[in-house]
Amino acid sequence: MLNNANKYQEYAVRIRRQLHMYPEVGYDIDNTIKFIAGELDKLNVKYYKNIGIASLVAVIKGQKDSPVIGFRADVDALDIEEKNEISYKSKVSGKMHACGHDVHGAILLTLIKYLIDEKVVINGTLKFVFQAAEEGPHAGGELVCLDPIMDDVDVFYAFHVNPSIDAGKIGLKFGEFNASCDDFVIKMIGRSGHAAYPHLAIDPIQMAVEVYNLIQNMKNRELDQTEKSVISICVLESGKAFNIIPDYAYMKGTVRTYSKEIKAKIKQCMTEIVSSIATLHGGSYELDYRDGVIPTINTPEVCDFLKGVIIETIGSDNYIEMNNVSMGVDDFAYYVDKAKGAMMCLGTRNEDKDCIYPLHNSKFNVDEDVFIIGVEVYLQAILKYLQ
């Protein structure tokens, strides 16, 4: 157990609520970083700002320079209007911490405060990343990992809150954890004309519908069924008038997978489909396929280490070994691609407290009693790794 656990639990709640009330999005998180820096100043902890554009990295050097442990807490929010009626409801219209990043930041700040206030002996160096833009517009984690300040980190740890896991439990997935994420925009170009004389036009909507059907059928007929992949077209827009065949139709969508080979196959097949349909109808096309965040692959040996830490800290009854992969995305992928590491899932579900809504929901909330559990697991991981 932590010394003075109630003190640090109260601190974590206060920090989380402050972050929750004043959410900021993307790289525009100046006030969030200013608040975090202010807390670090009170503790006389050294930090570096503007890492990867807008992130902050705090550093605690112990009795030795190495090993070096890195911790990642994303602290950006989402463009969502909060619908919770709580005392610490978002005060920023149209923005909300609906993915738990306020929790991640609060746990990491509380860990730092505990290490300093309790004068914990550290036989190495600790680096704490308070990261911008995990939710986009570009993967903030990738830019952080390109900075030389990350080059000497031996292992990375992170938590992500999980509203599908009961509060007080921690889940861990060995290996494949989050998928890659690519986006695409397809423009089918036809020739406009009067709806009464379709034979004089080239209908881009017809082309778009055929492309849609063939892309959606790609999963069943072109891809290895044993591989994990998702292709979703989420936007189809064209035309404005009821009696005019338009010039073009747009489609936008996303591709999720864990396999570089499947990703390449999807990209190739999509190009062939769009090209052939355009040729068949005498039209043309534009395809913008954007490679996105890489998959998050937890390092098995780090998972094995953390499994032992979790069980020792909160008991085997509160440890969950996760078997299902997620098609969600997290740019923690770049940290575990740069060095070994793993992300843990901190359960926050509590029906009695109405903490039942999924991530990115306007009524998402967490059981705050679990914050101190995250701090303690982090602390035990430090002590065990650096012993």
Phi, psi and omega in degrees: 000150177287148169291139176052046186303320181298321179301315184282329174296316179297320178297315180300318179296317180298316180295315181299317182292324176296313178297321183295323184287337185232065182289146174227154192242145173065228177269354182271065185239037185303314182291325176298312179295322178298318178296314179298316179299323178297320177293321179292325177298321179298332182263359182058040178263132180287143178210163181234128180259169177061032173279130183056044181085300191222005182273164179238138176236118176264147184229129172241116177266127180267213183284344176226157179287329183223161001293168179241124178252133177250141177237136180244127169233116173282141186231012177274162182244196185233159175276074180224138175276119184289137179246003175289142173255086183227159184295336183250030178302148179308132178262003181251115183301130175079007180228145185202145170277083184259010180233008175082012181292334173297324178292315180302314180295320181294318179296318182291318178296322179293321176301314180299315180299318180297313181302320182283308185295323182268002176052051180291132178284125183240118181266054181172204179234141179241134177236129186242116183261122171254102198260139173272160163057036171294327180275006181104177017284336173234156181297102180300329180295326179297317181291322176300316184290343176279346181282139181301340181297340180266355190293334184260006181287131181271327182207143179245139174236150174205153169250150163227130178297149182221108183283358176266354178252135181301143179304135180097352178252155179233131178255150181217130179247117176287137175074229184302124185236307177231148185279168168284167181217113173246150175243155176217150174232126180243130175242113176268122187252119179245218177216124185290160180185177179286138181296338180282346183228063185297337181289346178265358181243173169240113191277109180288337178291318176302315179298318182296320179296318179294319177298315179304310183297319181290322178293318180294331179276350180303320182303321185277334189241342185246339188250152177296119185293343180275348179270149181272123178200151176222133173235121181230124171266118189248351178224132171219111185231139177190144171071163178223337185245153183285346185235021178233122170286123187282174179278330186207165176224140180252143168228141177227143181197189184222153177235130179235133177197169175252355189247128176296324181293316179295320177302313179296321179296317179298315180299317179296311182296321180298318178297317180295320180296309183297317181296315184292320179293318178299317179295317181303322184263358180078019178257199176217182184206164167228132179234120177246101180259119188250114176292130185244214184296138178284165179289149175269117180242104178296136180287121184306318182293327177289321176299318179298318177297312182293326176303314178298319179297314182299313182296319179294329186274313185238002176093152183295333179293340182256007176258135178236122175269113186277137183252331184272136176281161178249140173268006170288174187228144174212133183281009165301344177309322184287333178289314181281351170277330180281319178215176177288161180166180180198150174253135177255155179254117180266114181294134181229009185281130176208105184296326181296334180256011180061029176265073189232354188273149184285167174303146178070018175262146184291349177246017178298135174205168186230157171282111186290345181294345184276351186302316184293334176295316177299318179298316184293320179295317176302313182299313181295327177295320178297308185297321182286320182290326184261011183290000000 
